[in-house]
Amino acid sequence: MTIKFLADENFDHKTLAGLKRREPDLDIVPVQEVGLREVDDPQVLEWAAREERIVVTHDVSTFADFAYERVAAGLPMPGVIEIPESVPRSVVIDELILIAGASEPDDWENRVVYLPLR
C-alpha cells in the first residue's frame, strides 16, 4: 500500500510545492483542499484516520497530544510526523520522499515521529 500524507494547515506551502515538484506522484494533500480549513486538530486526525493519511505538521506543541489521545482511546491513528520549522526545507522534502518510498503505512500507525529522522 502507498503512503499518503495530509498536510496540516500550518504546513509550509513552499515545502509542499517543492515536494510536488520533486515527486509529482507523491500523494500529499493540504487540509485546505479537502474542506478542513480552520478545523481543530482532533477533527483533522479523525479525517486522516478515515482516509488512512499520515499527518505532517509544524505544530510541535499540541498536535502529538491529540494523536496520543486517539491511541489511548483505541481509535485509529495512521501516524503524525512533526517537523519543527527550523528544519531546512530541503531536509523535509528529502525525508518525506524517503518515507513515502521506503516504508509502508503500518510502519507509522499509532506513532508520532519528528523530522529529521534519527
trRosetta pair geometry for C-beta under 8 A, 3 or more apart (Angstrom, degrees):
i j d omega theta_ij theta_ji phi_ij phi_ji
1 104 6.3 81 57 -158 84 90
1 105 5.4 -44 99 6 121 118
2 27 6.1 88 131 9 123 138
2 100 7.6 18 -174 -167 80 88
2 105 7.8 46 93 -42 27 106
3 27 7.1 171 99 54 55 105
3 54 6.5 -23 -167 10 94 127
3 99 6.4 173 -172 130 172 84
3 100 4.4 -140 66 -125 129 64
3 103 6.5 58 -64 80 132 87
3 104 7.4 -162 -63 -149 87 20
3 105 5.9 166 -102 -74 60 73
3 108 7.7 78 -127 3 107 139
4 27 4.4 -52 -117 112 76 125
4 28 7.5 170 -169 -80 54 45
4 51 7.1 -107 113 139 141 95
4 52 6.3 78 48 105 124 78
4 53 4.5 -75 113 -107 100 78
4 54 7.0 146 83 14 51 76
4 105 7.5 3 21 -94 78 119
5 26 7.5 -3 22 163 120 99
5 27 6.6 145 23 100 71 66
5 28 4.0 -8 70 -109 112 87
5 29 7.5 166 92 23 66 54
5 53 6.0 84 -172 -171 9 94
5 54 5.4 -40 -107 69 65 85
5 55 7.5 117 -163 -113 69 16
5 56 5.4 8 -167 -10 120 114
5 81 8.0 -42 -128 29 111 126
5 96 7.0 9 -69 -164 160 119
5 100 7.5 -68 -28 -82 113 112
6 28 7.5 -176 -80 -153 17 63
6 29 6.1 -22 -117 68 63 80
6 30 7.8 102 -172 -133 59 17
6 31 6.4 65 173 -71 100 75
6 34 7.6 -58 -134 24 109 147
6 44 7.2 173 128 -179 136 94
6 47 7.4 141 -132 104 164 101
6 48 4.8 -124 25 -103 148 102
6 51 7.2 97 -60 80 126 131
6 53 4.0 86 -28 128 101 134
6 54 7.1 179 21 80 76 33
6 55 5.1 -33 71 -102 99 64
6 56 7.2 172 78 20 45 71
7 11 3.9 -110 -175 56 97 158
7 16 5.6 15 -106 -96 171 121
7 28 5.9 60 -34 173 104 103
7 29 6.8 -149 19 100 88 31
7 30 4.4 -41 71 -102 113 64
7 31 6.7 -122 87 -14 61 73
7 55 8.0 135 -103 -158 13 59
7 56 5.4 -27 -107 66 61 101
7 57 7.8 145 -164 -78 48 54
8 11 5.1 122 57 -30 67 99
8 31 6.1 20 -144 -21 31 127
8 41 8.0 3 -135 -114 125 83
8 44 6.4 52 -118 -180 86 157
8 55 5.8 57 -54 -176 98 103
8 56 6.6 -140 1 88 87 47
8 57 3.7 30 12 -101 146 94
8 58 7.3 -146 72 20 120 64
8 59 6.2 -91 127 6 159 113
8 63 7.1 -65 -93 -105 162 145
9 30 7.6 90 -103 -179 41 95
9 31 5.1 -58 -63 53 73 134
9 32 6.9 103 -116 -49 77 87
9 36 7.5 -132 -60 115 100 91
9 37 6.6 111 -111 -134 119 53
9 38 7.1 105 -112 -60 159 36
9 39 7.9 162 -43 41 130 70
9 44 7.8 -113 -16 -91 94 144
10 57 6.4 57 61 -159 98 81
10 58 4.9 -111 119 52 107 103
10 59 5.6 108 46 -48 140 92
11 15 6.8 -104 167 69 86 120
11 16 6.2 90 125 -55 111 112
11 30 6.7 -148 61 -119 120 93
11 56 5.8 69 -108 106 137 92
11 57 6.1 -94 -67 -114 92 40
11 58 6.0 155 -99 -12 46 95
11 83 7.9 63 -124 50 85 124
12 15 4.0 73 85 7 108 111
12 16 6.8 -178 97 -11 57 83
12 58 6.7 84 -29 -48 84 138
12 85 7.4 126 -55 -128 119 85
12 89 6.9 -111 108 -107 152 101
12 92 7.7 88 46 86 127 168
13 16 5.3 -49 -147 35 38 116
13 17 6.3 41 153 -19 67 102
13 30 7.7 8 -106 -90 80 151
14 17 5.6 -50 -147 37 34 112
14 18 6.3 37 151 -20 64 106
14 89 6.4 -44 109 -125 106 147
15 18 5.5 -54 -148 37 32 113
15 19 6.4 38 152 -23 65 102
15 89 5.1 -145 -92 -141 89 93
15 92 5.3 -22 -147 98 133 140
15 93 6.4 -152 -157 -62 81 87
16 19 5.7 -50 -150 31 31 113
16 20 6.6 25 154 -13 63 106
16 28 6.9 -151 -141 122 86 128
16 30 6.2 8 -133 -63 159 112
17 20 5.9 -58 -150 40 32 108
17 21 6.2 32 152 -21 66 109
18 21 5.6 -54 -143 37 31 112
18 22 6.1 22 161 -11 67 109
18 89 6.2 99 19 163 163 114
18 90 8.0 -104 167 -93 153 50
18 93 5.0 -75 122 -89 117 138
19 22 6.2 -63 -144 42 25 102
19 23 6.2 -41 178 45 64 98
19 26 5.7 -91 161 77 100 155
19 28 6.0 -3 121 42 144 153
19 93 5.5 -156 -80 -126 69 85
19 96 6.1 -31 -115 87 125 137
19 97 7.1 -173 -139 -59 83 92
20 23 7.3 -81 -124 69 19 59
20 24 6.2 49 -178 -112 63 52
20 26 6.8 -127 -96 56 49 108
20 28 7.3 -125 -68 60 85 110
21 24 7.5 9 -136 -70 14 77
22 93 5.9 95 19 177 154 123
22 97 6.5 -74 115 -72 125 145
23 26 4.1 68 110 -32 112 113
23 97 5.1 163 -33 -115 149 111
23 100 7.3 134 144 72 159 148
26 96 7.5 65 -157 131 145 105
26 97 6.7 -81 -87 -105 135 75
26 100 5.7 -20 -129 -159 94 177
27 100 7.7 159 35 -139 77 128
28 56 7.5 -14 -140 20 119 133
28 96 7.7 28 -74 163 145 136
29 33 5.1 -112 -174 70 100 127
29 34 5.8 78 133 -35 132 115
29 53 7.6 -58 41 -136 98 155
30 33 5.2 96 63 1 77 100
30 34 7.9 -177 93 5 45 88
31 34 6.2 -77 -152 48 39 95
31 36 3.8 -84 -173 82 98 112
31 37 6.4 148 119 -72 95 45
31 39 6.9 -138 176 38 131 109
31 44 6.1 -41 -109 -122 136 111
32 36 7.2 -91 -65 63 24 68
32 37 4.8 51 -115 -76 70 100
34 47 7.0 145 123 165 132 142
36 39 4.4 -75 -166 22 73 136
36 43 7.0 180 -141 119 104 104
36 44 5.7 105 177 -102 140 80
36 47 6.0 -125 -82 30 137 165
39 43 4.5 -100 166 88 113 130
39 44 5.8 143 98 -57 108 81
39 47 7.9 51 112 -8 156 136
40 43 5.3 90 63 12 72 104
40 44 7.3 -133 106 -8 36 91
41 44 5.4 -53 -146 34 37 114
41 45 6.3 36 157 -18 68 104
41 59 7.3 -133 -95 106 128 159
41 62 6.5 -164 -18 118 163 105
41 63 5.5 -153 -143 -116 138 68
41 66 4.6 160 121 14 119 167
42 45 5.6 -53 -148 38 33 112
42 46 6.4 39 152 -24 65 103
42 66 5.2 -134 -75 -158 71 125
42 69 7.6 -45 -104 79 106 133
42 70 7.8 160 -136 -62 80 104
43 46 5.4 -47 -145 32 35 115
43 47 6.5 34 155 -16 65 102
44 47 6.0 -56 -152 38 30 108
44 48 6.2 31 151 -19 65 109
44 55 6.5 85 140 -114 110 139
45 48 5.5 -54 -143 39 32 114
45 49 6.2 37 156 -23 65 104
45 55 6.7 -63 -97 -30 67 149
45 66 5.8 -168 -18 132 148 112
45 67 6.1 -168 -116 -93 139 65
45 70 5.8 -141 148 -45 139 149
45 77 6.6 -15 -173 -123 113 88
45 80 7.8 -35 -107 -72 103 116
46 49 5.8 -54 -151 32 28 112
46 50 6.7 27 152 -17 62 104
47 50 5.8 -54 -151 35 33 111
47 51 6.2 9 158 1 67 114
47 53 8.0 -17 121 43 76 119
48 51 6.1 -71 -142 53 27 97
48 52 7.9 -156 164 19 57 1
48 53 4.6 -103 -148 71 77 89
48 54 7.3 86 -176 -106 123 6
48 55 5.0 -50 -105 -55 165 99
48 78 5.9 -131 143 38 95 118
49 52 7.4 24 -172 -75 29 41
49 70 7.3 -155 -64 -171 142 148
49 75 6.8 -28 -132 152 168 96
49 76 4.2 132 -162 96 116 100
49 77 6.1 -48 -91 -92 112 35
49 78 5.8 177 -107 -15 53 95
52 78 5.4 142 -153 -98 47 146
52 105 6.2 11 173 -160 106 154
53 78 6.1 116 65 80 25 153
54 78 5.4 -120 -78 124 58 102
54 79 4.1 -21 -123 80 99 107
54 80 7.0 -175 -171 -83 74 23
54 81 6.2 47 153 -10 114 102
54 105 7.3 -158 -42 -134 106 78
54 108 5.2 -6 -103 124 130 155
55 63 7.3 -146 118 -179 136 132
55 67 7.7 -145 47 -87 131 121
55 78 7.7 118 -11 74 76 96
55 79 7.2 -174 28 100 67 56
55 80 4.8 -14 66 -115 101 75
55 81 7.1 -173 93 28 52 66
56 80 7.9 158 -85 -164 28 54
56 81 4.8 -16 -108 68 73 105
56 83 6.5 16 -174 -5 90 121
56 96 6.7 8 -101 -109 152 129
57 60 7.7 169 110 -56 93 54
57 63 5.0 118 88 -61 157 172
57 80 6.7 -23 19 -167 114 100
57 81 7.4 148 24 80 64 56
57 82 5.8 -28 74 -111 87 63
57 83 7.0 165 84 26 35 81
58 82 7.6 101 -130 -163 17 66
58 83 5.6 -52 -95 77 62 82
58 84 7.1 73 -152 -148 76 16
58 85 5.1 53 -160 -67 127 84
59 62 5.9 -49 164 51 112 80
59 63 4.2 107 96 -30 110 116
59 82 7.1 -91 76 -129 52 98
60 63 7.3 -43 -93 30 21 105
60 64 7.5 22 -156 -15 49 113
60 82 4.7 110 -102 175 80 125
60 83 7.6 -133 -61 63 108 23
60 84 5.5 -10 -28 -84 154 71
60 114 7.4 54 -123 -118 117 110
62 65 5.6 -55 -165 29 54 116
62 66 6.8 44 149 -15 80 103
63 66 6.0 -62 -161 37 39 107
63 67 6.4 37 147 -20 71 108
63 80 6.0 180 137 -168 113 146
63 82 6.3 166 68 -93 125 109
63 112 7.9 157 110 -133 90 127
64 67 5.4 -56 -148 37 37 115
64 68 6.1 32 157 -16 71 105
64 80 6.4 -172 -98 92 63 146
64 82 6.3 -40 -56 -45 105 143
64 112 4.5 88 -127 -165 98 165
65 68 6.0 -58 -147 39 28 106
65 69 6.5 35 151 -24 62 105
66 69 5.5 -48 -149 30 34 117
66 70 6.9 38 152 -20 62 99
67 70 5.9 -53 -160 30 34 112
67 71 6.8 31 146 -17 65 104
67 77 5.5 115 -164 -163 79 137
67 80 4.6 -92 -87 -10 157 141
67 112 5.2 125 90 -70 149 116
68 71 5.3 -48 -147 36 41 114
68 72 6.2 43 153 -20 69 104
68 112 6.9 -57 -53 -13 90 133
69 72 5.7 -53 -144 38 31 111
69 73 6.2 24 156 -14 64 111
70 73 5.9 -64 -148 43 28 107
70 75 4.3 -85 -166 73 81 112
70 76 7.4 -42 163 79 119 30
70 77 4.3 128 102 -70 127 119
71 74 7.8 42 175 -68 31 22
71 75 7.4 -84 -65 56 21 70
71 77 5.2 -67 -65 22 80 146
71 110 4.9 103 -116 -146 118 92
76 109 7.8 -59 -160 -150 77 102
77 80 7.5 -40 173 -23 105 95
77 109 7.0 118 84 -167 63 61
77 110 5.3 92 70 -95 104 51
78 105 6.4 -41 -159 -173 104 104
78 108 6.5 34 158 101 63 104
78 109 5.9 -47 -137 -105 40 67
79 105 7.7 -157 4 -165 128 66
79 108 3.1 -5 -82 148 161 105
79 109 6.0 -73 -48 -75 94 23
79 110 7.4 -26 -77 22 65 23
79 111 5.3 1 -121 61 90 80
79 112 7.5 166 -161 -84 58 39
79 113 7.5 -7 -169 10 104 99
80 111 7.5 -152 38 103 65 51
80 112 4.6 -8 67 -114 105 81
80 113 7.5 166 89 27 58 58
81 96 7.5 144 110 -100 163 91
81 99 7.4 -39 -85 -98 153 176
81 108 7.7 -46 -53 -145 95 131
81 112 7.9 176 -83 -158 25 53
81 113 5.6 -19 -114 71 70 88
81 114 7.5 141 -165 -106 60 20
81 115 6.1 42 175 -28 105 104
82 112 6.4 27 -11 -179 111 97
82 113 7.3 -175 27 91 75 36
82 114 5.1 -32 74 -104 92 74
82 115 7.4 -164 89 15 44 75
83 87 5.4 -91 -174 38 90 140
83 92 5.6 62 -158 -116 148 114
83 114 7.2 149 -87 -159 39 62
83 115 4.5 -4 -106 48 89 114
84 87 5.4 114 69 -20 78 93
84 114 7.4 30 -18 -165 90 110
84 115 7.8 -146 22 76 69 73
87 91 5.3 -111 172 81 94 125
87 92 5.5 110 115 -58 116 95
87 115 5.6 66 -141 113 172 97
87 116 6.0 161 -134 -39 123 80
88 91 4.6 90 67 4 87 105
88 92 7.2 -155 97 -7 45 85
89 92 5.6 -55 -150 35 35 113
89 93 6.3 33 155 -18 68 106
90 93 5.8 -53 -147 37 32 112
90 94 6.2 31 156 -18 65 108
91 94 5.8 -55 -144 39 29 110
91 95 6.1 19 161 -12 65 112
91 115 7.1 154 131 161 101 112
91 116 5.5 -59 168 -85 128 113
92 95 6.2 -65 -144 42 23 103
92 96 6.2 18 162 -14 64 111
92 115 6.1 96 -111 125 69 153
93 96 6.3 -59 -143 38 24 104
93 97 6.3 21 160 -14 62 111
94 97 6.0 -65 -153 40 26 108
94 98 6.3 27 152 -21 64 109
95 98 5.3 -49 -144 36 35 116
95 99 6.3 40 155 -22 65 102
95 115 5.2 148 95 -136 155 121
95 116 6.0 -166 -64 -133 154 71
95 117 5.8 169 -147 -5 126 103
96 99 5.5 -47 -146 34 34 114
96 100 6.4 34 155 -18 64 105
96 115 7.7 -33 -54 -87 79 153
97 100 5.8 -54 -147 38 31 111
97 101 6.2 15 159 -8 65 115
98 101 6.1 -70 -144 46 25 101
98 102 5.6 -19 176 16 67 122
98 117 7.9 -106 90 9 135 143
99 102 6.8 -74 -121 51 16 85
99 103 5.5 -33 -166 26 59 126
99 108 7.9 57 -173 -67 119 131
99 117 7.9 160 -69 -52 103 136
100 103 7.6 -47 -86 45 7 86
103 107 4.4 -97 -174 49 112 154
103 108 7.0 87 137 -35 137 99
104 107 5.2 115 60 -14 68 101
105 108 6.3 -73 -166 39 43 101
105 109 6.8 62 143 -50 74 94
106 109 5.1 -23 -145 -6 50 124
108 111 5.4 -118 -165 53 48 113
108 113 7.3 -91 -132 4 90 122
113 117 7.0 10 163 -106 127 81
